[in-house]
Amino acid sequence: MILQAAWKNFCRQGLRAILNVLVAALTLVVAVFMVSLVNGFQDQSSKNLKKTDVAGGHYRLAEFDILSPTEWEDFVFVTPPELKKMSSDEKAEVLVQQGQLFPQNRFIPAQIRGIDLEQSLLELPLGSLKSYKGDSIPAIIGTKMAKKSNLNKGDFVVLKWRDKYGAVDAREIEIIETVRFVNPRLNDGVVWLGLKTLRDMTRRENESSWVTVKSNQGEIKELSFLVPDVLMKDVIELAKHDRRNSMIMWIILMVLCCISVFNSQMLNAFKRQKEAGTLLALGMTPGQLTKMFVLEGSFTAVGAVVLAFVLGIPFFSWFQTVGLDISHLKDSTIPVTENIRLVFDPKQIVNCLLTATLMIVFASWLPARKISRIDPSRALVGKAF
Amino acid sequence: MNRKGALRVPQDKLRAERKMNMLSNHKIRSVVVTIFLGISFFSFQNSYAQEIDPWKLLKAVDDNLWSNTKIISGRLSVDNGRRVRTMSVDTWMEGLENSYSFYKSPAREKGTQMLKIQNKLWLFTPRTDRKILIAGHLLRQSMMGSDLSYEDMLEDRKMSLSYDVILEKWEDVDGVRAAVLYLTAKDKEITYQSRRVWVEAKEQVVLKEERYAKSGKLLKRVTFEEYKDYSGRLFPKRMIFRDMLKNDTKTIYHFDEIQFDKDIPKKYFRQSILKR
């Protein structure tokens, strides 16, 4: 009986109820969208980092830090036999050295990165380094680096570096290709060479800065194994930050939505005090009265969930076909260049819906609690509040 | 025509023949003299070249440039192609290992100090009130935006000890005859694996120096200008450093005042001097 009465009262609210449901539903859609977008960003960036750089982890010296270029040369190691014997689809040896590029007699600091050209573990567009037949030192740069240095395919440019013993060397290198990397970290300031070429140039036979592997090979003397989560720490942290920011945004929206529900319930209580007084006079307990009002509020929450599905499913379906264009961030170090698609996590969605429902129910309970305490005789003459 | 008449040689012809003989004798003599003078000149040149021991010459150059102590008051002008920045700096040097520099101007650099002890360099900036140790690879960075690295500035090896030297040729440098010495590093750890030095043999001073990469590519050119006698030692008034891989940049070290072999208190080469 209470459920029927609550439903009738809810329907009688008309436009007010519809607006409340619509606002709550949109809030839910926005919440799911924001959380799934952050998931999509993290998923895409992790995928890009893994396929171009991180794979299943790195073996390197514990002190090596890619953000300290002046120390790169100090923390290299001779690739141990355990890693050396692995097949080319399971490991990729990388040597990183500091260098200076002099395009048109300007000076640009560069990271000279040599990679094993036989490897197939990482997806890098460096095939032309392997097939090069000329006499120069062949090099590949990314499109971003090409733009920064004003270099194009076929250009010759002076590269300066130090060998293992500290002697300075400089030679002209040939830019045989400018390529587009999905991971901007492999693009900005990086000059790609074959590993053998770089080892010969720097007199570092068999030395590597790190070895990327498909999976953990266990403990190797003097080397540390860095799992992908450690190597992608900054991206994970960034996503965590974004998730926190979107959560704050969602809470603000939910509070506004709850205020709207609370406001409607307060108005209901004020307008329907005679009705409440009559029901109490006829024998309804305050608990039953509260229940009825809370149920009315709960219909808003349930309606919002249903409407969120009705609005959300077509919207999300459309969005997945286009994705979010983030080409304006192409100059940043975010390792995503493609449009971002949503990644839905059922657990997160259920959590989101449950939290929203509970918040709305709570917002409708507060005014209902007040109406259950009114004096029926005063309420009947409209002076309960 | 009679027989006698046929045998007689006309007088004017004889005269002409005699004249011709005299002329050819004179020519021969001139050629001989020229050849003799030429041979003498070249043999003089060769003997001069042979007399020069390139290593001794390089050592003499080192001995002239290096002293037990040196106090220099100078200016460092850094021209990056767009603007010129001039810093005035006083430097106290002890042997090859220790040096201390104090920057006096401009206001931005005033109070900046550099202390080098052995192969370590500390930089003190009054704005941060901190001393920073510049060691290892940091020494290879550009010093105050100039064409010199800290390493170049703090070079502490005598060329005669670090390089094998040969006399390559003789060349004119701004009208001065100079021996061109080609230096090859004895040690694979030496930054510049080869150098070319133009030395005025009589005064034993460097006029020009070029530093090369291991591949032989020219990296830096240093010219030494206006040698002046500072209490018996010839020292340039200016050293101009050019990074040959860059366009339109140069760094000029002007030596305004130099004192050799003066006593320098020990406090100049202690870390405690690095303060405001």
Interface residues (C-beta under 8 A of the other chain):
Chain A: T70 E71 E73 D74 Q98 Q100 F102 Q104 N105 R106 F107 V158 K160 R162 D163 Y165 G166 A167 V168 D169 A170 R171
Chain B: G136 H137 L138 R140 Q141 A185 K188 E189 I190 T191 Y192 Q193 A213 K214 S215 K217 L219 L245 K246 N247
